[in-house]
């Protein structure tokens, strides 16, 4: 016998068209090195502990997308 109650969570996923773009960096180039380092540092700085609802999740995803694009265009 357990004193724990089971919890069920339903996550609704809606179909949505997402535009995709393919870009590339030259292998072992300085630009690739800088891009990867900047992106890793940005991802580490994201505050994912505070994601408690869909609105906050969407904000974090948009922040990640915008900064990834900004970093990409820089390098």
C-alpha positions in Angstrom: 0.0 0.0 0.0 1.3 3.4 -0.9 0.5 6.8 0.5 1.2 8.6 -2.8 -1.5 9.6 -5.3 -0.9 9.2 -9.0 -0.9 12.4 -11.0 -1.8 12.6 -14.7 -0.9 15.6 -16.9 -2.3 16.2 -20.4 -0.3 18.4 -22.8 -2.1 19.6 -25.8 0.0 20.0 -28.9 -1.5 22.0 -31.8 -0.2 21.5 -35.4 1.5 24.7 -36.6 3.5 25.6 -39.7 7.0 26.6 -38.7 9.3 28.1 -41.3 12.7 26.4 -41.4 15.9 27.7 -42.8 19.2 25.9 -43.4 22.4 27.7 -42.7 25.9 26.6 -42.2 29.3 27.6 -40.9 32.7 26.3 -42.1 33.9 23.4 -40.0 36.7 24.4 -37.5 36.4 28.1 -38.5 36.8 30.9 -36.0 33.2 32.0 -36.8 31.9 28.5 -35.9 33.9 28.5 -32.7 32.6 31.9 -31.6 29.0 31.1 -32.6 29.0 27.9 -30.6 30.6 29.5 -27.5 28.2 32.4 -27.5 25.2 30.2 -28.0 26.3 27.8 -25.2 26.8 30.8 -22.8 23.4 32.2 -23.7 21.6 28.8 -23.2 23.3 28.5 -19.8 22.0 31.9 -18.8 18.3 31.0 -19.5 16.3 30.8 -16.3 14.4 27.6 -17.0 13.6 27.0 -13.3 10.9 29.7 -13.4 8.9 28.1 -16.2 5.6 27.3 -14.5 3.1 27.9 -17.3 2.7 28.0 -21.1 3.2 31.8 -21.3 6.5 31.7 -19.5 7.6 28.7 -21.7 6.7 30.7 -24.9 8.6 33.7 -23.6 11.7 31.5 -23.0 11.4 29.9 -26.5 11.0 33.3 -28.2 14.0 34.6 -26.3 16.1 31.6 -27.3 15.0 31.9 -31.0 15.7 35.7 -31.1 19.1 35.4 -29.5 20.1 32.4 -31.6 19.3 34.4 -34.7 21.1 37.5 -33.4 24.2 35.4 -32.6 24.0 33.6 -36.0 23.9 36.9 -37.9 26.8 38.2 -35.9 29.0 35.3 -37.0 
